[in-house]
Amino acid sequence: MPTRLLLAALCLLLAIAPALAQTDEEVVRLRVRAEEGAADAGAELERLAKGGHAVAAHQMGLLYLFGRAVLRSEQIAIDWFTRAANAGHAESAHNLGVIYERSRGNLNNPRQAVRWYRVAAERGLARSQANLANLLAEGRGTLQDLPEARKWLDRAVAQNEPRGQYLLGTLLLQGKGVTRDADEGWRLLRLAADGGDIDAQYQLALALGSGLGLPKDELSALRWLRAAATGGHPAAQYLLATMHARGANGVAKDEAEGIRWLRRSAEQGYADAEYALGVAYYEGRGVPRDVNRAAQLIFEAAKKGHKEAEALYLKAQKPKPLAVPLDEAVGEEGRSFRNR
């Protein structure tokens, strides 16, 4: 080989060697170090990402998505995830779907969510297959297509994906686009709950607590309700709060614990919890009395269409206490669960 060509080849090899030298595990460690404050790790991660390293671009997206070591920015996260997804990274495509589906701002775009979930689903990612099926079943971002949704759910369930098990189980229980099969539906929901799906855990709690659809078993209902609440399900957190407020369904009366769960639910924007926590602040029950905070929470619930909050919003701004105790300041769902 001529000397000039050999030198050119060596230069090219040296240029790409740093990127090739980094394994996926090493790139992930760079992101972890960057989160811990190592500026050199963050700089190296960004250099690799800009050089076309898909895993590095994915890790950069995670930094911006969660605001770790950098200012949180969903838009910048999208830019990095798009780079990685276009380079074949399935999890980045999935994350794009999640952002476009769930963002509360102007980034919310169900059509783009469908597009990127499909990319990841076709690459075999089970959670994307389940999420794509959900959008297809609901007709969000695309025309409703129940047969297509069932196809993707079957693929997700074949990989033991809890979200797919929950969604398919729900369709079978409802008979929506499929022949109704309650036994198979509940079997799938149990599998999903065991796999950590909080919606499945919450639905099992309701069914077992009421005896509707399954034999009544309050002990198991409470176990699944706690699992869902701990996993972050806002409705489960709210119901657990009301049970602690009253000391119902085998739960010890504990106002402080009730407030703790109520706060966690309200922080997720759950209207019933916002309303009940607002009443607690207005009365000073379990929390320091704070009329302004009460009005703010009740107003947030009212904006979501909570009827009692709408009625109480103006009263919450008056100096006299509301005539509604905390353990009664709950919606119909909470009351019906407690009284079963």
LINGIHU-V164367 format. One record per run of one state. SS is the DSSP state (alpha for helix, beta for strand, coil for the rest). FROM is the first residue (numbers start at 1). LEN is the number of residues. If there is no record, write none. Layout:
ss={SS	SS}
from={FROM	FROM}
len={LEN	LEN}
//
This chain:
ss={coil	alpha	coil	alpha	coil	alpha	coil	alpha	coil	alpha	coil	alpha	coil	alpha	coil	alpha	coil	alpha	coil	alpha	coil	alpha	coil	alpha	coil	alpha	coil	alpha	coil	alpha	coil	alpha	coil	alpha	coil	alpha	coil	alpha	coil	alpha	coil	alpha	coil}
from={1	3	22	24	36	39	51	54	67	74	87	90	103	110	123	126	139	146	159	162	175	182	195	198	211	218	231	234	247	255	267	271	284	291	304	307	313	315	318	326	329	332	339}
len={2	19	2	12	3	12	3	13	7	13	3	13	7	13	3	13	7	13	3	13	7	13	3	13	7	13	3	13	8	12	4	13	7	13	3	6	2	3	8	3	3	7	2}
//
